[in-house]
Amino acid sequence: MASENGVLYLIPTVIAENTQDQVINPFTKQIIKSLTHFITENTRTSRRYISSLKINIPIESLSFCEMTKDSSISDITPFCNLLLKGINVGVLSEAGCPGIADPGAIAVKWAHKNGIKVIPLVGPSSITMALMASGFSGQSFTFHGYLPIQKNERIQAIRQLEKDAYQFSRTQIFIETPYRNMKLLEDLITTCQPVTKLCIACDITAPTEYIKTQAIQQWKLTKVDLDKKPSIFLIYC
């Protein structure tokens, strides 16, 4: 008789350092403790994260397979095949929840194609937490990831996002590489209409967390330092 397939667990990680006791619940820790195989963006980061949970796992006994945004399904297939042998596998994001602005979807796609049960675990997601705290529509929203690097293209993208926010009453969510946050904020302030609402959610779950929603005309008068700090930007009508 063939053995049952394993389960693919989607495991959240912290989005701010030293917050594991605050944002990672006991059940998630229990699942992590039961696993020996992990698909991850970065093995070093994942080892450090698991060690920080203090759940008495000998890290050297664990096996990791790296999966980045440039990975293909063939890169992780040998590791995923363990699921067909009845071995449970966990997917770890670099930060937050696997599959949300994260390459974890590659493993999940494989699992569904091969009849493997997928279980997402509860944990922090800066995108959804920013939306929750923005006061904007949670009924209709779009996450765009990173906007174009080139200034002209970025300004054009901002204008389109603002247009969509007004036309469809849809919250527009996007991010930027932390060291370019201030340039993005400058472009938002100079491009968007004065009455357009902008929410900035920075360092979510950290002691330095900053979340503020106000009109563009008010942001012009607000001093805020977002340099090198993980931030989520949201605009709405």
C-alpha positions as CSV (number, residue, x, y, z in Angstrom):
1,M,0.0,0.0,0.0
2,A,1.4,3.4,-1.0
3,S,2.2,5.8,1.8
4,E,0.3,9.0,2.2
5,N,1.8,12.2,0.8
6,G,3.4,14.7,3.0
7,V,2.0,18.2,3.7
8,L,3.5,21.5,2.4
9,Y,3.4,24.0,5.3
10,L,3.7,27.7,4.4
11,I,5.5,29.2,7.4
12,P,5.6,32.9,8.3
13,T,8.7,34.5,9.6
14,V,9.3,37.8,11.4
15,I,9.3,41.1,9.4
16,A,11.2,43.0,12.2
17,E,14.1,41.6,14.2
18,N,13.6,40.2,17.7
19,T,9.8,40.1,17.4
20,Q,9.3,36.3,17.2
21,D,7.7,36.1,20.6
22,Q,5.3,38.9,19.6
23,V,4.2,37.6,16.1
24,I,4.9,33.9,15.9
25,N,2.3,31.8,17.6
26,P,2.8,28.5,19.5
27,F,1.1,26.4,16.9
28,T,3.5,27.7,14.2
29,K,6.5,26.9,16.4
30,Q,5.1,23.4,17.0
31,I,4.9,22.8,13.2
32,I,8.4,24.1,12.7
33,K,9.7,21.8,15.4
34,S,8.1,18.8,13.7
35,L,9.9,19.4,10.3
36,T,13.3,18.5,9.1
37,H,13.1,19.8,5.5
38,F,12.6,23.4,4.4
39,I,12.4,25.3,1.1
40,T,13.7,28.8,1.7
41,E,14.9,32.0,0.1
42,N,18.1,32.1,2.2
43,T,19.4,29.2,4.2
44,R,21.5,31.4,6.6
45,T,18.5,33.6,7.4
46,S,16.2,30.6,7.9
47,R,18.7,28.9,10.3
48,R,19.0,32.1,12.3
49,Y,15.2,32.5,12.4
50,I,14.6,28.9,13.6
51,S,17.3,29.3,16.2
52,S,15.7,32.5,17.5
53,L,12.5,30.6,18.3
54,K,14.3,28.6,21.0
55,I,12.4,25.4,20.3
56,N,15.3,23.0,20.9
57,I,16.0,21.9,17.3
58,P,19.5,20.9,16.4
59,I,20.0,23.1,13.4
60,E,22.6,20.9,11.9
61,S,20.0,18.1,11.5
62,L,17.8,20.2,9.2
63,S,17.9,20.2,5.4
64,F,17.4,23.3,3.3
65,C,16.7,23.9,-0.4
66,E,17.0,27.5,-1.6
67,M,14.4,29.0,-3.9
68,T,14.7,32.6,-5.2
69,K,12.8,34.8,-7.6
70,D,15.0,33.4,-10.3
71,S,14.4,29.8,-9.5
72,S,12.5,27.4,-11.7
73,I,10.3,24.5,-10.7
74,S,13.1,22.1,-11.8
75,D,15.4,23.7,-9.1
76,I,13.2,22.5,-6.3
77,T,11.6,19.4,-7.8
78,P,14.0,16.9,-6.1
79,F,13.2,18.5,-2.7
80,C,9.5,18.6,-3.5
81,N,9.6,14.9,-4.3
82,L,10.1,14.2,-0.6
83,L,6.4,15.1,-0.2
84,L,5.5,12.2,-2.5
85,K,7.3,10.0,0.0
86,G,5.2,11.1,2.9
87,I,7.7,13.7,4.3
88,N,6.3,17.0,5.4
89,V,8.1,20.1,4.1
90,G,8.0,23.7,5.2
91,V,8.4,26.8,3.0
92,L,10.0,29.8,4.7
93,S,10.0,33.4,3.4
94,E,12.9,35.8,3.8
95,A,10.4,38.0,5.7
96,G,6.6,37.7,6.3
97,C,4.4,35.1,4.6
98,P,5.5,32.7,1.8
99,G,3.8,33.4,-1.5
100,I,3.0,37.0,-0.7
101,A,5.5,39.2,-2.7
102,D,7.7,36.1,-2.4
103,P,8.8,33.2,-4.6
104,G,7.1,30.6,-2.4
105,A,4.3,30.3,-4.9
106,I,6.6,28.2,-7.1
107,A,6.6,25.4,-4.5
108,V,2.8,25.8,-3.9
109,K,2.1,25.5,-7.6
110,W,4.1,22.3,-7.7
111,A,2.2,20.9,-4.7
112,H,-1.2,21.6,-6.2
113,K,-0.2,20.0,-9.5
114,N,0.9,16.9,-7.7
115,G,-2.0,16.5,-5.3
116,I,-0.1,17.6,-2.2
117,K,-2.0,19.2,0.7
118,V,-1.0,22.8,1.3
119,I,-1.5,24.4,4.7
120,P,-0.8,28.2,5.2
121,L,0.1,29.2,8.8
122,V,-0.9,32.4,10.5
123,G,1.8,35.1,10.7
124,P,2.7,38.7,9.9
125,S,2.4,40.2,6.4
126,S,3.5,43.8,6.1
127,I,1.2,44.2,3.0
128,T,-2.0,43.1,4.7
129,M,-1.1,44.8,8.0
130,A,-0.5,48.1,6.2
131,L,-3.8,47.8,4.4
132,M,-5.6,47.0,7.7
133,A,-4.0,50.1,9.3
134,S,-4.5,52.5,6.4
135,G,-8.2,53.2,6.6
136,F,-8.5,52.5,2.9
137,S,-10.7,50.0,1.1
138,G,-10.0,46.4,2.0
139,Q,-12.8,45.3,-0.3
140,S,-10.9,46.2,-3.5
141,F,-7.2,46.6,-3.6
142,T,-4.2,45.8,-5.8
143,F,-0.6,45.1,-4.9
144,H,1.9,46.2,-7.5
145,G,5.2,45.2,-6.0
146,Y,8.1,47.6,-7.0
147,L,7.4,50.6,-9.3
148,P,9.9,51.3,-12.2
149,I,13.3,52.5,-11.2
150,Q,13.6,55.1,-14.0
151,K,12.1,58.4,-12.8
152,N,9.9,59.1,-15.9
153,E,8.5,55.6,-15.9
154,R,7.9,55.7,-12.2
155,I,6.0,59.0,-12.4
156,Q,3.9,57.6,-15.2
157,A,3.2,54.5,-13.1
158,I,2.2,56.7,-10.1
159,R,-0.2,58.7,-12.3
160,Q,-1.8,55.4,-13.5
161,L,-2.2,54.1,-9.9
162,E,-3.8,57.3,-8.8
163,K,-6.2,57.2,-11.8
164,D,-7.1,53.6,-10.9
165,A,-7.7,54.5,-7.3
166,Y,-10.2,57.2,-8.3
167,Q,-11.8,55.3,-11.2
168,F,-12.4,52.0,-9.4
169,S,-12.2,53.1,-5.7
170,R,-9.4,50.6,-5.4
171,T,-6.6,50.8,-2.9
172,Q,-3.2,50.8,-4.7
173,I,-0.3,49.2,-2.7
174,F,3.3,49.2,-3.6
175,I,6.8,49.0,-2.2
176,E,10.3,50.3,-2.9
177,T,13.9,49.2,-2.1
178,P,14.4,50.8,1.3
179,Y,17.3,53.1,0.2
180,R,15.1,54.6,-2.5
181,N,12.1,55.3,-0.2
182,M,12.7,59.0,0.0
183,K,12.9,59.4,-3.7
184,L,9.6,57.6,-4.1
185,L,8.0,59.7,-1.5
186,E,9.2,62.8,-3.3
187,D,7.7,61.6,-6.6
188,L,4.4,60.8,-4.9
189,I,4.2,64.3,-3.3
190,T,5.0,66.1,-6.6
191,T,2.9,63.9,-8.8
192,C,-0.3,63.1,-7.0
193,Q,-3.2,65.5,-6.5
194,P,-3.2,67.4,-3.2
195,V,-6.4,65.7,-2.0
196,T,-5.2,62.1,-2.8
197,K,-4.7,60.1,0.3
198,L,-1.3,58.4,1.0
199,C,-0.6,55.9,3.8
200,I,3.0,55.1,4.7
201,A,3.6,52.0,6.9
202,C,7.2,51.7,8.0
203,D,9.0,49.2,10.2
204,I,5.7,47.3,10.8
205,T,5.8,45.3,14.1
206,A,9.1,46.9,15.2
207,P,9.4,49.3,18.2
208,T,10.1,52.0,15.6
209,E,6.8,51.3,13.7
210,Y,5.4,54.3,11.9
211,I,2.0,54.2,10.2
212,K,0.3,57.4,9.0
213,T,-2.5,58.3,6.5
214,Q,-3.1,61.8,5.3
215,A,-3.6,63.8,2.1
216,I,-0.7,64.6,-0.2
217,Q,-1.0,68.3,0.7
218,Q,-0.4,67.3,4.3
219,W,2.6,65.1,3.5
220,K,4.2,68.1,1.9
221,L,4.4,69.6,5.4
222,T,5.4,66.4,7.2
223,K,9.0,65.4,7.9
224,V,9.6,61.7,8.0
225,D,12.7,59.6,7.6
226,L,12.1,56.4,5.6
227,D,15.7,56.0,4.5
228,K,16.8,52.3,4.6
229,K,13.6,51.3,6.4
230,P,11.2,48.7,5.1
231,S,8.1,50.6,4.0
232,I,4.7,50.0,2.4
233,F,3.0,52.7,0.4
234,L,-0.7,52.9,-0.3
235,I,-2.8,55.5,-2.2
236,Y,-6.5,55.9,-2.3
237,C,-9.1,58.5,-3.4
